Amino acid sequence: MDWGLIADIFPLLMEATRLTLQLFAGGLVVATIVGLLIALMRQSRFFAMRWLAAVYIWFFRAMPTLVIIFLAFFVVARDWLTFLSPLQAAILGLGAGAGAYKAEIIRSGILSVAPGQWEAAEALGMTPTRRMRRIILPQAVRVMIPPYLSNTVLVLQTTSLATAIGLVELTGLSRQLSNSTFKPIEVMLTAAVIYLVMSSVIVLAQMYLERRLVLKV
Amino acid sequence: MRYGIRRLAALTLALLLVVAACGGDDDDGGTTAAADTTTTAGPTTTIASGALDEFLVEAGTLTLVTTGNFPPFTLINSETGDVEGYSLDVGADVASRLGLAFNTPTVDFVAELEGLQAGLYDIADSGIWPTEQRQETFIFTRPMTSAGFIALVRAEDAGSPGLDGITGNAGAIQGSIHEQWTIENEATLGYSEYVPFAGAAEAELALKQGRIDVWVIDSLVGAARALADPELEVTGPTLNAHPLSMTFRPDSEGLRDAINPVLDAMIADGTLADLQVKWFGRCIEVPDDINSQPPYTTLPTGTCP
């Protein structure tokens, strides 16, 4: 094991990790907003909304994230949303893809709430918004947490695909350094430790949230 | 429903804000080490300032895209994180002589040519062979060097016939011209099994671990690896000699035509020889034209050990 090389590349990999975190945070926020939007559309009483949401989920779950990012950058950002930078295009692609999964996770959480809860809230004269905010979502969120955060770890991992459009994040730089130094084991193990730390934070957040929500519900 | 529509509108607005908040073109930290590549400044040409701007992605800046993972043509310096290599040094010198700033993004090979076509970069150059097929889609400068295909083997197999007859498994980099050729010539090469690899590092590791017995690779890359690592040797003949050139979109003919005389000057004044010695340890024959047939015999002017 070449410890000297690891010491040399660690600061470079940490710098690339900053971009990974930007992609992750942006992608997660977009995915969550898209997911919530699509989940609500799936619950709409209007057929067109439900249909649009179903098509969205069908399409984006069928597409590999790499292809979505590629299209977001080379088609959407080039021909339509020309103001998008490469980073923004990658975040949009990541978020659009993960949003389809988030939508189903959020919808499954909402559907898991017993019908009696909906009926009771309605009987109390609550508006649909208050009903969702005060009664349904607090119960649904507890069910959503494990699949939502498992999917969030996947979002972290798919940030590595952004290297295909020139965003040299943690995996992209690791591959370049592997091929430049011809010491892939040292480089990839260092990157793996950084990924492990990042995903451990998400797992810890899951444990914390589960414990906290159990007490509150 | 009124609440529903408001909620959807608010979410959509929030989505747009999130994307917008993620920065503009200037803060895309990943597109790597930019204009600070050191140049070996040669004489500046007489091209008027701004004359090339209509061909450039960014006015006044030459944007050269490489993969950053094909040493010694393009690699990442493990101490500084900068992209460097033969292609980068040649590009930096060209930019300097044309009075242009120099930008060097890195990207995967597929996206390199895709991005070039999409107008994101001015030049692609990771040791690209201007094959007939590629000449249908891109245009090229005059060659800057030449290479061939060679067998890289473990040191204990030095002296084996190499590409004249492979015993055991052969490997190459996925999507490369070497892979295509190795698969097409399976019968004559005689290997047991072909194994593709995502990159040079994986192929080399597999070779050292005995998972493959021959790595079919660019002769310059192979020679550089054999020089750097005593566990490796090149063996057998060098086949498929071909030129290597900078690659452009067809509508960048004006830029290509401005760069060709600069490359001629670099060959004549010894700059190219110096860069070849720096990165390859020796001078490499430079074909006159991208369609010149081997053997190539003309070395660049300069001190060639």
Chai-1 contact restraints between the chains, C-beta under 6 A:
chainA,res_idxA,chainB,res_idxB,connection_type,confidence,min_distance_angstrom,max_distance_angstrom,comment,restraint_id
A,D8,B,S78,contact,1.0,0.0,6.0,A-B,restraint_1
A,D8,B,E79,contact,1.0,0.0,6.0,A-B,restraint_2
A,I9,B,S78,contact,1.0,0.0,6.0,A-B,restraint_3
A,L12,B,G81,contact,1.0,0.0,6.0,A-B,restraint_4
A,L19,B,G29,contact,1.0,0.0,6.0,A-B,restraint_5
A,L19,B,G30,contact,1.0,0.0,6.0,A-B,restraint_6
A,G26,B,C22,contact,1.0,0.0,6.0,A-B,restraint_7
A,V29,B,V18,contact,1.0,0.0,6.0,A-B,restraint_8
A,V30,B,V18,contact,1.0,0.0,6.0,A-B,restraint_9
A,I33,B,L11,contact,1.0,0.0,6.0,A-B,restraint_10
A,I33,B,A14,contact,1.0,0.0,6.0,A-B,restraint_11
A,I33,B,L15,contact,1.0,0.0,6.0,A-B,restraint_12
A,L37,B,L11,contact,1.0,0.0,6.0,A-B,restraint_13
A,F74,B,A118,contact,1.0,0.0,6.0,A-B,restraint_14
A,R78,B,A118,contact,1.0,0.0,6.0,A-B,restraint_15
A,S85,B,G24,contact,1.0,0.0,6.0,A-B,restraint_16
A,S85,B,D25,contact,1.0,0.0,6.0,A-B,restraint_17
A,S85,B,D28,contact,1.0,0.0,6.0,A-B,restraint_18
A,P86,B,D28,contact,1.0,0.0,6.0,A-B,restraint_19
A,L87,B,C22,contact,1.0,0.0,6.0,A-B,restraint_20
A,L87,B,G23,contact,1.0,0.0,6.0,A-B,restraint_21
A,L87,B,D28,contact,1.0,0.0,6.0,A-B,restraint_22
A,Q88,B,V19,contact,1.0,0.0,6.0,A-B,restraint_23
A,Q88,B,C22,contact,1.0,0.0,6.0,A-B,restraint_24
A,I91,B,C22,contact,1.0,0.0,6.0,A-B,restraint_25
A,L92,B,V19,contact,1.0,0.0,6.0,A-B,restraint_26
A,T129,B,Y3,contact,1.0,0.0,6.0,A-B,restraint_27
A,A164,B,D108,contact,1.0,0.0,6.0,A-B,restraint_28
A,A164,B,A111,contact,1.0,0.0,6.0,A-B,restraint_29
A,I165,B,A111,contact,1.0,0.0,6.0,A-B,restraint_30
A,G166,B,T31,contact,1.0,0.0,6.0,A-B,restraint_31
A,G166,B,P105,contact,1.0,0.0,6.0,A-B,restraint_32
A,G166,B,V107,contact,1.0,0.0,6.0,A-B,restraint_33
A,L167,B,G30,contact,1.0,0.0,6.0,A-B,restraint_34
A,V168,B,G30,contact,1.0,0.0,6.0,A-B,restraint_35
A,V168,B,T32,contact,1.0,0.0,6.0,A-B,restraint_36
A,V168,B,T106,contact,1.0,0.0,6.0,A-B,restraint_37
A,E169,B,G30,contact,1.0,0.0,6.0,A-B,restraint_38
A,Q176,B,G68,contact,1.0,0.0,6.0,A-B,restraint_39
A,Q176,B,N69,contact,1.0,0.0,6.0,A-B,restraint_40
A,Q176,B,I76,contact,1.0,0.0,6.0,A-B,restraint_41
A,L177,B,I76,contact,1.0,0.0,6.0,A-B,restraint_42
A,L177,B,S78,contact,1.0,0.0,6.0,A-B,restraint_43
A,S178,B,A201,contact,1.0,0.0,6.0,A-B,restraint_44
A,N179,B,N69,contact,1.0,0.0,6.0,A-B,restraint_45
A,N179,B,G199,contact,1.0,0.0,6.0,A-B,restraint_46
A,N179,B,A200,contact,1.0,0.0,6.0,A-B,restraint_47
A,N179,B,A201,contact,1.0,0.0,6.0,A-B,restraint_48
A,S180,B,P71,contact,1.0,0.0,6.0,A-B,restraint_49
A,S180,B,L75,contact,1.0,0.0,6.0,A-B,restraint_50
A,S180,B,I76,contact,1.0,0.0,6.0,A-B,restraint_51
A,T181,B,S78,contact,1.0,0.0,6.0,A-B,restraint_52
A,F182,B,A201,contact,1.0,0.0,6.0,A-B,restraint_53
A,F182,B,E204,contact,1.0,0.0,6.0,A-B,restraint_54
A,P184,B,A201,contact,1.0,0.0,6.0,A-B,restraint_55
A,P184,B,L205,contact,1.0,0.0,6.0,A-B,restraint_56
